[in-house]
Amino acid sequence: MHMIHWVYDKRWLLITLLLGALLLFLPVPAGLASAGWKVLVMTICATVLFITEPVPLPSVALLIILGQVFLLGLESSAVASSLMKDSVLFIMGSLMLAVALVKQQLDKRLALVIVALTGANVYRIALGLSVFSGLLASFVGEHTVAAMMLPVALTLVHLSEKDEERRRKLAILFLFSISYACSMAGIGTPSGGARNAIMIDYWKDFFVDPANPATDIYNVSYTTWMFFSYPIFLVQIPFMHFILKRTCPVPKEHIFHAVRQLRVQVGREGSMRGRHYVAIGLFLCTLFAWIFFSSEVGMGTIALAGAAAFMLTGLVRWQDLNAGVNWGVVLLYGTAISLGQQMRETGAAAWVAAKSLELLSPMGMGAGTGLLVAIMLLTTLLTNTMSNGAAVAVLGPVVLSIALEAGLNPLAAGFVTALASSFAYFTVIGTPASTIVHSSGYLRPEDFLRIGWRLALMSFAVLILFATFYWPLLGA
């Protein structure tokens, strides 16, 4: 009986292993080397496991490492060295900074700042939650901000309504204002999400040649990324608020009583302490260094320096970081980038790109804006079924190879892939922010679908307009 239960529980793992074995025994497709076919099979299997999650995702990372050693015959030291790119150090340091910031417990004070600026009108508060969440998430990362802002919203919801159904209606407005703003803002800077750092690493691996200064355009800096992406986030926020206001009716438009109670609660806690100011100062210094010095020393080095500063000043302990950082995520992204590198080196990415163009060209989507639309739709489909970082790690090598084949600027193709990976509006598991706000118990899966398709249409239009008219001015 236990065996039957185990087989059913792990059915997708068994199906994936069987699929991989069958594909490896098939003849290698024409135009593709044996090593390229093995990498492609590994990528297909990893994608299925990313989507179905029959086992913890870090275990998929371990299988990728083993596959590179035993299937591709690579030296274990070579595989190990490919795991630790600057982008991986950056992801690790950013996760550590996130834990350090959450440790400071500034949630109620932040709520008071928001209502002090917006007043007691719920729609203005919702806009305030979106703006604050977005501005923070664009630099810190959406999962961190969603975790920080969730208690802010729930505090206001619980102080405002006692009836459960009326409370749920208000919670829908506030929680979606946070989660969708976090998702949209994560594209704003390289530190906003792991997928941004992954794409920056792919551009470097694919195109940057130290002996050729002309390739420096693909060595995308922190500020260059912001020039391309931050305006898109800023344009989306007011449209998102308009859509939420139309689709999320609330029981009453003003919550004066809740605002008064919040002021009383914060007043009991006293004024901000010195450690709060030190924490804010350290984060601002880290942000300053990312903007002005990341091209010289690397974004990963600065992220680790910021995390070290929080520990050295006693604002966070190693035990807190060890418990709060998901180290499996670091391993997962490291192996995904390593697999993407093998996709390029073995020719698998170029082969998939050529085949994809053969399919897209008859539909008018094999070049220019049509190809960008195809990339955007494919990324959106994938990012709603798996993490956005994993989606970019899987698609990145293929998309950049397609761009080369089609004569499309690889910067534009890469940015569309990274930015469209934030359009995971339809499912609870689409983004960490959605999963976090769903954990409150107020949101249902159908709520995401009801609002998500409207936001997706808006985001599609904004991204294509920027890619068509704004990015060419920046050289993409």
Secondary structure by P-SEA (a helix, b strand, c coil): caaaaaaaaaaaaaaaaaaaaaaaaccccccccaaaaaaaaaaaaaaaaaaaccccaaaaaaaaaaaaaccccccaaaaaaaaccaaaaaaaaaaaaaaaaaaacaaaaaaaaaaaaccccaaaaaaaaaaaaaaaaacccaaaaaaaaaaaaaaaaaaccccaaaaaaaaaaaaaacaaaaaaaccccccccaaaaaaaaaaaaccccccccccccccccaaaaaaacaaaaaaaaaaaaaaaaacccccccccaaaaaaaaaaaaaaccccaaaaaaaaaaaaaaaaaacccccccaaaaaaaaaaaaaaaccccaaaaaaccaaaaaaaaaaaaaaaaaaaaaaaaaaaaaaaaaaaccccccccaaaaaaaaaaaaaaaacccaaaaaaaaaaaaaaaaaaacccaaaaaaaaaaacccccccccccaaaaaaaacccccaaaaaaaaaaaaaaaaaaaaaaaccccccccc
